[in-house]
C-alpha cells in the first residue's frame, strides 16, 4: 500500500486526513441536527457525497491527488 502524508486509502478511495479531522470534530458537535434533517431528497439536482473529504485525481495519469474540499494536493509515486 502506498503511504502518503496528507491522504490515506480506506479501501474505497483516497481520503484527505486534514478534512476528515475537521469534519469529525464538526460531527461531534451535539447541537448539530441528525443527518436525516439536514439531507434532502435523494433525487436532488445537486447531490453531495457522504464523505466530503474523498480525494480526486488531478491529472489523467493519476499521479496527483487533490481534495475538492480544501484544495490540498500531493503527488503519488506508484511502485
Biopython code that builds the backbone (N, CA, C, O; Angstrom):
import numpy as np
from Bio.PDB.StructureBuilder import StructureBuilder

atoms = [
    (1, "UNK", "N", (0.842, -1.182, 0.000)),
    (1, "UNK", "CA", (0.000, 0.000, 0.000)),
    (1, "UNK", "C", (0.887, 1.245, 0.000)),
    (1, "UNK", "O", (1.901, 1.297, 0.695)),
    (2, "UNK", "N", (0.502, 2.214, -0.766)),
    (2, "UNK", "CA", (1.238, 3.469, -0.859)),
    (2, "UNK", "C", (0.946, 4.310, 0.386)),
    (2, "UNK", "O", (-0.211, 4.472, 0.773)),
    (3, "UNK", "N", (1.997, 4.841, 1.009)),
    (3, "UNK", "CA", (1.839, 5.715, 2.180)),
    (3, "UNK", "C", (2.024, 7.166, 1.749)),
    (3, "UNK", "O", (3.017, 7.505, 1.105)),
    (4, "UNK", "N", (1.068, 8.017, 2.104)),
    (4, "UNK", "CA", (1.137, 9.435, 1.786)),
    (4, "UNK", "C", (1.006, 10.248, 3.067)),
    (4, "UNK", "O", (0.497, 9.753, 4.072)),
    (5, "UNK", "N", (1.463, 11.488, 3.030)),
    (5, "UNK", "CA", (1.396, 12.358, 4.209)),
    (5, "UNK", "C", (0.000, 12.913, 4.462)),
    (5, "UNK", "O", (-0.467, 12.945, 5.600)),
    (6, "UNK", "N", (-0.665, 13.349, 3.393)),
    (6, "UNK", "CA", (-1.926, 14.068, 3.552)),
    (6, "UNK", "C", (-3.166, 13.249, 3.195)),
    (6, "UNK", "O", (-4.284, 13.690, 3.461)),
    (7, "UNK", "N", (-2.993, 12.079, 2.604)),
    (7, "UNK", "CA", (-4.110, 11.240, 2.179)),
    (7, "UNK", "C", (-3.873, 9.803, 2.623)),
    (7, "UNK", "O", (-2.729, 9.375, 2.778)),
    (8, "UNK", "N", (-4.959, 9.057, 2.828)),
    (8, "UNK", "CA", (-4.849, 7.625, 3.073)),
    (8, "UNK", "C", (-5.965, 6.916, 2.319)),
    (8, "UNK", "O", (-6.994, 7.515, 2.005)),
    (9, "UNK", "N", (-5.754, 5.644, 2.032)),
    (9, "UNK", "CA", (-6.732, 4.866, 1.289)),
    (9, "UNK", "C", (-7.446, 3.932, 2.253)),
    (9, "UNK", "O", (-6.819, 3.096, 2.904)),
    (10, "UNK", "N", (-8.757, 4.080, 2.338)),
    (10, "UNK", "CA", (-9.564, 3.273, 3.245)),
    (10, "UNK", "C", (-10.175, 2.068, 2.532)),
    (10, "UNK", "O", (-11.064, 1.416, 3.078)),
    (11, "UNK", "N", (-9.712, 1.770, 1.332)),
    (11, "UNK", "CA", (-10.221, 0.624, 0.590)),
    (11, "UNK", "C", (-11.252, 0.991, -0.461)),
    (11, "UNK", "O", (-11.539, 0.185, -1.346)),
    (12, "UNK", "N", (-11.815, 2.190, -0.386)),
    (12, "UNK", "CA", (-12.813, 2.622, -1.367)),
    (12, "UNK", "C", (-12.438, 3.949, -2.012)),
    (12, "UNK", "O", (-13.197, 4.474, -2.827)),
    (13, "UNK", "N", (-11.297, 4.490, -1.666)),
    (13, "UNK", "CA", (-10.830, 5.747, -2.247)),
    (13, "UNK", "C", (-9.887, 6.461, -1.304)),
    (13, "UNK", "O", (-9.759, 6.088, -0.138)),
    (14, "UNK", "N", (-9.230, 7.487, -1.811)),
    (14, "UNK", "CA", (-8.283, 8.265, -1.017)),
    (14, "UNK", "C", (-9.029, 9.338, -0.243)),
    (14, "UNK", "O", (-9.909, 10.007, -0.784)),
    (15, "UNK", "N", (-8.675, 9.500, 1.027)),
    (15, "UNK", "CA", (-9.349, 10.447, 1.911)),
    (15, "UNK", "C", (-8.342, 11.451, 2.451)),
    (15, "UNK", "O", (-7.243, 11.080, 2.864)),
    (16, "UNK", "N", (-8.722, 12.725, 2.447)),
    (16, "UNK", "CA", (-7.878, 13.803, 2.970)),
    (16, "UNK", "C", (-7.879, 13.725, 4.500)),
    (16, "UNK", "O", (-8.935, 13.808, 5.126)),
    (17, "UNK", "N", (-6.712, 13.569, 5.092)),
    (17, "UNK", "CA", (-6.601, 13.447, 6.548)),
    (17, "UNK", "C", (-7.050, 14.736, 7.258)),
    (17, "UNK", "O", (-7.711, 14.674, 8.294)),
    (18, "UNK", "N", (-6.693, 15.891, 6.704)),
    (18, "UNK", "CA", (-6.996, 17.171, 7.333)),
    (18, "UNK", "C", (-8.507, 17.437, 7.366)),
    (18, "UNK", "O", (-9.054, 17.814, 8.402)),
    (19, "UNK", "N", (-9.171, 17.236, 6.224)),
    (19, "UNK", "CA", (-10.611, 17.489, 6.161)),
    (19, "UNK", "C", (-11.382, 16.481, 7.003)),
    (19, "UNK", "O", (-12.384, 16.825, 7.629)),
    (20, "UNK", "N", (-10.914, 15.238, 7.016)),
    (20, "UNK", "CA", (-11.607, 14.236, 7.813)),
    (20, "UNK", "C", (-11.567, 14.607, 9.295)),
    (20, "UNK", "O", (-12.559, 14.440, 10.004)),
    (21, "UNK", "N", (-10.415, 15.113, 9.768)),
    (21, "UNK", "CA", (-10.307, 15.558, 11.157)),
    (21, "UNK", "C", (-11.290, 16.688, 11.450)),
    (21, "UNK", "O", (-11.984, 16.672, 12.466)),
    (22, "UNK", "N", (-11.342, 17.672, 10.546)),
    (22, "UNK", "CA", (-12.250, 18.808, 10.730)),
    (22, "UNK", "C", (-13.712, 18.367, 10.720)),
    (22, "UNK", "O", (-14.505, 18.813, 11.550)),
    (23, "UNK", "N", (-14.064, 17.492, 9.781)),
    (23, "UNK", "CA", (-15.445, 17.039, 9.671)),
    (23, "UNK", "C", (-15.840, 16.160, 10.852)),
    (23, "UNK", "O", (-16.994, 16.181, 11.280)),
    (24, "UNK", "N", (-14.902, 15.394, 11.378)),
    (24, "UNK", "CA", (-15.179, 14.563, 12.542)),
    (24, "UNK", "C", (-15.441, 15.429, 13.760)),
    (24, "UNK", "O", (-16.344, 15.146, 14.548)),
    (25, "UNK", "N", (-14.646, 16.494, 13.916)),
    (25, "UNK", "CA", (-14.869, 17.428, 15.032)),
    (25, "UNK", "C", (-16.223, 18.113, 14.904)),
    (25, "UNK", "O", (-16.934, 18.277, 15.895)),
    (26, "UNK", "N", (-16.581, 18.513, 13.690)),
    (26, "UNK", "CA", (-17.860, 19.193, 13.468)),
    (26, "UNK", "C", (-19.032, 18.242, 13.719)),
    (26, "UNK", "O", (-20.071, 18.660, 14.230)),
    (27, "UNK", "N", (-18.869, 16.975, 13.364)),
    (27, "UNK", "CA", (-19.932, 15.996, 13.570)),
    (27, "UNK", "C", (-20.123, 15.683, 15.052)),
    (27, "UNK", "O", (-21.205, 15.267, 15.467)),
    (28, "UNK", "N", (-19.077, 15.883, 15.844)),
    (28, "UNK", "CA", (-19.169, 15.616, 17.279)),
    (28, "UNK", "C", (-19.932, 16.713, 18.014)),
    (28, "UNK", "O", (-20.265, 16.559, 19.189)),
    (29, "UNK", "N", (-20.207, 17.813, 17.330)),
    (29, "UNK", "CA", (-20.970, 18.909, 17.929)),
    (29, "UNK", "C", (-22.376, 18.423, 18.276)),
    (29, "UNK", "O", (-23.111, 17.973, 17.398)),
    (30, "UNK", "N", (-22.746, 18.510, 19.539)),
    (30, "UNK", "CA", (-24.039, 17.984, 19.982)),
    (30, "UNK", "C", (-25.218, 18.841, 19.546)),
    (30, "UNK", "O", (-26.358, 18.377, 19.584)),
    (31, "UNK", "N", (-24.973, 20.076, 19.134)),
    (31, "UNK", "CA", (-26.072, 20.935, 18.704)),
    (31, "UNK", "C", (-26.450, 20.708, 17.242)),
    (31, "UNK", "O", (-27.447, 21.253, 16.768)),
    (32, "UNK", "N", (-25.659, 19.906, 16.525)),
    (32, "UNK", "CA", (-25.940, 19.643, 15.113)),
    (32, "UNK", "C", (-27.180, 18.758, 14.976)),
    (32, "UNK", "O", (-27.429, 17.886, 15.808)),
    (33, "UNK", "N", (-27.944, 18.993, 13.922)),
    (33, "UNK", "CA", (-29.141, 18.196, 13.668)),
    (33, "UNK", "C", (-28.747, 16.799, 13.195)),
    (33, "UNK", "O", (-27.669, 16.627, 12.626)),
    (34, "UNK", "N", (-29.591, 15.810, 13.417)),
    (34, "UNK", "CA", (-29.336, 14.483, 12.849)),
    (34, "UNK", "C", (-29.300, 14.565, 11.335)),
    (34, "UNK", "O", (-29.915, 15.448, 10.738)),
    (35, "UNK", "N", (-28.578, 13.641, 10.715)),
    (35, "UNK", "CA", (-28.389, 13.657, 9.276)),
    (35, "UNK", "C", (-29.707, 13.654, 8.510)),
    (35, "UNK", "O", (-29.798, 14.271, 7.449)),
    (36, "UNK", "N", (-30.712, 12.985, 9.014)),
    (36, "UNK", "CA", (-31.998, 12.902, 8.311)),
    (36, "UNK", "C", (-32.648, 14.271, 8.141)),
    (36, "UNK", "O", (-33.379, 14.491, 7.176)),
    (37, "UNK", "N", (-32.386, 15.202, 9.079)),
    (37, "UNK", "CA", (-32.968, 16.540, 8.992)),
    (37, "UNK", "C", (-32.155, 17.477, 8.102)),
    (37, "UNK", "O", (-32.675, 18.490, 7.633)),
    (38, "UNK", "N", (-30.898, 17.151, 7.870)),
    (38, "UNK", "CA", (-30.054, 18.043, 7.083)),
    (38, "UNK", "C", (-29.933, 17.625, 5.628)),
    (38, "UNK", "O", (-29.495, 18.421, 4.797)),
    (39, "UNK", "N", (-30.315, 16.379, 5.294)),
    (39, "UNK", "CA", (-30.224, 15.919, 3.922)),
    (39, "UNK", "C", (-31.571, 16.059, 3.241)),
    (39, "UNK", "O", (-32.620, 15.931, 3.872)),
    (40, "UNK", "N", (-31.527, 16.323, 1.951)),
    (40, "UNK", "CA", (-32.760, 16.478, 1.192)),
    (40, "UNK", "C", (-33.160, 15.182, 0.514)),
    (40, "UNK", "O", (-32.704, 14.102, 0.893)),
    (41, "UNK", "N", (-33.998, 15.295, -0.469)),
    (41, "UNK", "CA", (-34.444, 14.143, -1.244)),
    (41, "UNK", "C", (-33.259, 13.513, -1.960)),
    (41, "UNK", "O", (-32.311, 14.210, -2.322)),
    (42, "UNK", "N", (-33.304, 12.225, -2.162)),
    (42, "UNK", "CA", (-32.208, 11.545, -2.851)),
    (42, "UNK", "C", (-32.162, 11.912, -4.326)),
    (42, "UNK", "O", (-31.131, 11.736, -4.976)),
    (43, "UNK", "N", (-33.262, 12.417, -4.860)),
    (43, "UNK", "CA", (-33.294, 12.822, -6.264)),
    (43, "UNK", "C", (-32.906, 14.288, -6.437)),
    (43, "UNK", "O", (-33.277, 14.907, -7.434)),
    (44, "UNK", "N", (-32.185, 14.836, -5.505)),
    (44, "UNK", "CA", (-31.802, 16.242, -5.548)),
    (44, "UNK", "C", (-31.000, 16.546, -6.816)),
    (44, "UNK", "O", (-30.277, 15.691, -7.326)),
    (45, "UNK", "N", (-31.138, 17.754, -7.306)),
    (45, "UNK", "CA", (-30.401, 18.135, -8.513)),
    (45, "UNK", "C", (-28.928, 18.376, -8.231)),
    (45, "UNK", "O", (-28.122, 18.399, -9.161)),
    (46, "UNK", "N", (-28.559, 18.553, -6.977)),
    (46, "UNK", "CA", (-27.148, 18.729, -6.625)),
    (46, "UNK", "C", (-26.795, 17.844, -5.431)),
    (46, "UNK", "O", (-26.660, 18.337, -4.311)),
    (47, "UNK", "N", (-26.644, 16.537, -5.669)),
    (47, "UNK", "CA", (-26.351, 15.634, -4.563)),
    (47, "UNK", "C", (-24.956, 15.879, -3.985)),
    (47, "UNK", "O", (-24.055, 16.333, -4.689)),
    (48, "UNK", "N", (-24.790, 15.576, -2.703)),
    (48, "UNK", "CA", (-23.488, 15.700, -2.059)),
    (48, "UNK", "C", (-23.036, 14.326, -1.582)),
    (48, "UNK", "O", (-23.855, 13.472, -1.242)),
    (49, "UNK", "N", (-21.730, 14.126, -1.563)),
    (49, "UNK", "CA", (-21.188, 12.862, -1.102)),
    (49, "UNK", "C", (-21.278, 12.770, 0.415)),
    (49, "UNK", "O", (-21.178, 13.778, 1.115)),
    (50, "UNK", "N", (-21.466, 11.570, 0.911)),
    (50, "UNK", "CA", (-21.486, 11.352, 2.353)),
    (50, "UNK", "C", (-20.127, 11.706, 2.945)),
    (50, "UNK", "O", (-20.048, 12.319, 4.010)),
    (51, "UNK", "N", (-19.052, 11.315, 2.249)),
    (51, "UNK", "CA", (-17.704, 11.616, 2.713)),
    (51, "UNK", "C", (-17.163, 12.780, 1.884)),
    (51, "UNK", "O", (-16.710, 12.582, 0.757)),
    (52, "UNK", "N", (-17.208, 13.980, 2.435)),
    (52, "UNK", "CA", (-16.784, 15.171, 1.697)),
    (52, "UNK", "C", (-15.278, 15.284, 1.570)),
    (52, "UNK", "O", (-14.788, 16.141, 0.835)),
    (53, "UNK", "N", (-14.533, 14.443, 2.266)),
    (53, "UNK", "CA", (-13.076, 14.519, 2.211)),
    (53, "UNK", "C", (-12.488, 13.508, 1.231)),
    (53, "UNK", "O", (-11.280, 13.272, 1.249)),
    (54, "UNK", "N", (-13.312, 12.909, 0.378)),
    (54, "UNK", "CA", (-12.854, 11.950, -0.610)),
    (54, "UNK", "C", (-12.097, 12.683, -1.721)),
    (54, "UNK", "O", (-12.631, 13.594, -2.353)),
    (55, "UNK", "N", (-10.856, 12.275, -1.946)),
    (55, "UNK", "CA", (-9.986, 12.957, -2.904)),
    (55, "UNK", "C", (-10.283, 12.531, -4.342)),
    (55, "UNK", "O", (-10.928, 11.512, -4.588)),
    (56, "UNK", "N", (-9.796, 13.339, -5.277)),
    (56, "UNK", "CA", (-9.931, 13.060, -6.706)),
    (56, "UNK", "C", (-8.554, 13.132, -7.338)),
    (56, "UNK", "O", (-7.636, 13.742, -6.789)),
    (57, "UNK", "N", (-8.417, 12.506, -8.494)),
    (57, "UNK", "CA", (-7.169, 12.617, -9.250)),
    (57, "UNK", "C", (-7.164, 13.948, -9.978)),
    (57, "UNK", "O", (-8.163, 14.334, -10.584)),
    (58, "UNK", "N", (-6.037, 14.653, -9.918)),
    (58, "UNK", "CA", (-5.928, 15.968, -10.552)),
    (58, "UNK", "C", (-5.466, 15.875, -12.006)),
    (58, "UNK", "O", (-5.563, 16.849, -12.751)),
    (59, "UNK", "N", (-4.964, 14.708, -12.410)),
    (59, "UNK", "CA", (-4.478, 14.561, -13.782)),
    (59, "UNK", "C", (-4.895, 13.205, -14.333)),
    (59, "UNK", "O", (-5.251, 12.297, -13.582)),
    (60, "UNK", "N", (-4.845, 13.081, -15.654)),
    (60, "UNK", "CA", (-5.273, 11.847, -16.315)),
    (60, "UNK", "C", (-4.337, 10.677, -16.030)),
    (60, "UNK", "O", (-4.771, 9.526, -16.059)),
    (61, "UNK", "N", (-3.083, 10.944, -15.761)),
    (61, "UNK", "CA", (-2.107, 9.885, -15.489)),
    (61, "UNK", "C", (-2.216, 9.359, -14.057)),
    (61, "UNK", "O", (-1.526, 8.405, -13.698)),
    (62, "UNK", "N", (-3.062, 9.961, -13.251)),
    (62, "UNK", "CA", (-3.289, 9.595, -11.852)),
    (62, "UNK", "C", (-1.987, 9.602, -11.041)),
    (62, "UNK", "O", (-1.612, 8.613, -10.410)),
    (63, "UNK", "N", (-1.318, 10.755, -11.086)),
    (63, "UNK", "CA", (-0.082, 10.920, -10.323)),
    (63, "UNK", "C", (-0.210, 12.001, -9.247)),
    (63, "UNK", "O", (0.692, 12.157, -8.424)),
    (64, "UNK", "N", (-1.317, 12.746, -9.242)),
    (64, "UNK", "CA", (-1.521, 13.815, -8.257)),
    (64, "UNK", "C", (-2.932, 13.706, -7.684)),
    (64, "UNK", "O", (-3.915, 13.715, -8.425)),
    (65, "UNK", "N", (-3.023, 13.602, -6.362)),
    (65, "UNK", "CA", (-4.318, 13.605, -5.678)),
    (65, "UNK", "C", (-4.647, 15.013, -5.217)),
    (65, "UNK", "O", (-3.759, 15.774, -4.835)),
    (66, "UNK", "N", (-5.927, 15.355, -5.256)),
    (66, "UNK", "CA", (-6.370, 16.656, -4.764)),
    (66, "UNK", "C", (-7.660, 16.491, -3.968)),
    (66, "UNK", "O", (-8.506, 15.661, -4.300)),
    (67, "UNK", "N", (-7.797, 17.282, -2.928)),
    (67, "UNK", "CA", (-9.004, 17.275, -2.116)),
    (67, "UNK", "C", (-9.931, 18.372, -2.638)),
    (67, "UNK", "O", (-9.541, 19.540, -2.654)),
    (68, "UNK", "N", (-11.143, 18.028, -3.062)),
    (68, "UNK", "CA", (-12.051, 19.054, -3.591)),
    (68, "UNK", "C", (-12.547, 20.019, -2.516)),
    (68, "UNK", "O", (-13.009, 21.112, -2.843)),
    (69, "UNK", "N", (-12.460, 19.640, -1.253)),
    (69, "UNK", "CA", (-12.949, 20.486, -0.169)),
    (69, "UNK", "C", (-11.956, 21.574, 0.196)),
    (69, "UNK", "O", (-12.322, 22.746, 0.284)),
    (70, "UNK", "N", (-10.680, 21.190, 0.412)),
    (70, "UNK", "CA", (-9.686, 22.169, 0.870)),
    (70, "UNK", "C", (-8.657, 22.537, -0.204)),
    (70, "UNK", "O", (-7.916, 23.506, -0.036)),
    (71, "UNK", "N", (-8.602, 21.783, -1.294)),
    (71, "UNK", "CA", (-7.678, 22.097, -2.371)),
    (71, "UNK", "C", (-6.280, 21.556, -2.183)),
    (71, "UNK", "O", (-5.406, 21.838, -3.003)),
    (72, "UNK", "N", (-6.036, 20.796, -1.143)),
    (72, "UNK", "CA", (-4.717, 20.224, -0.866)),
    (72, "UNK", "C", (-4.354, 19.222, -1.962)),
    (72, "UNK", "O", (-5.202, 18.437, -2.386)),
    (73, "UNK", "N", (-3.096, 19.243, -2.426)),
    (73, "UNK", "CA", (-2.643, 18.303, -3.438)),
    (73, "UNK", "C", (-1.386, 17.588, -2.964)),
    (73, "UNK", "O", (-0.614, 18.120, -2.167)),
    (74, "UNK", "N", (-1.194, 16.373, -3.469)),
    (74, "UNK", "CA", (0.003, 15.606, -3.132)),
    (74, "UNK", "C", (0.330, 14.676, -4.287)),
    (74, "UNK", "O", (-0.555, 13.983, -4.790)),
    (75, "UNK", "N", (1.597, 14.647, -4.721)),
    (75, "UNK", "CA", (1.998, 13.723, -5.784)),
    (75, "UNK", "C", (2.029, 12.289, -5.251)),
    (75, "UNK", "O", (2.342, 12.052, -4.084)),
    (76, "UNK", "N", (1.700, 11.347, -6.123)),
    (76, "UNK", "CA", (1.675, 9.924, -5.757)),
    (76, "UNK", "C", (2.660, 9.184, -6.640)),
    (76, "UNK", "O", (2.585, 9.259, -7.867)),
    (77, "UNK", "N", (3.585, 8.468, -6.014)),
    (77, "UNK", "CA", (4.520, 7.622, -6.768)),
    (77, "UNK", "C", (4.030, 6.186, -6.671)),
    (77, "UNK", "O", (3.986, 5.604, -5.587)),
    (78, "UNK", "N", (3.664, 5.623, -7.809)),
    (78, "UNK", "CA", (3.200, 4.229, -7.825)),
    (78, "UNK", "C", (4.412, 3.314, -7.958)),
    (78, "UNK", "O", (5.239, 3.478, -8.855)),
    (79, "UNK", "N", (4.497, 2.368, -7.066)),
    (79, "UNK", "CA", (5.632, 1.441, -7.073)),
    (79, "UNK", "C", (5.312, 0.177, -7.809)),
    (79, "UNK", "O", (6.160, -0.710, -7.909)),
]
sb = StructureBuilder()
sb.init_structure("model")
sb.init_model(0)
sb.init_chain("A")
sb.init_seg("    ")
for serial, (resi, resn, name, xyz) in enumerate(atoms, 1):
    if name == "N":
        sb.init_residue(resn, " ", resi, " ")
    sb.init_atom(name, np.array(xyz, "f"), 0.0, 1.0, " ", f" {name:<3s}", serial, name[0])
structure = sb.get_structure()
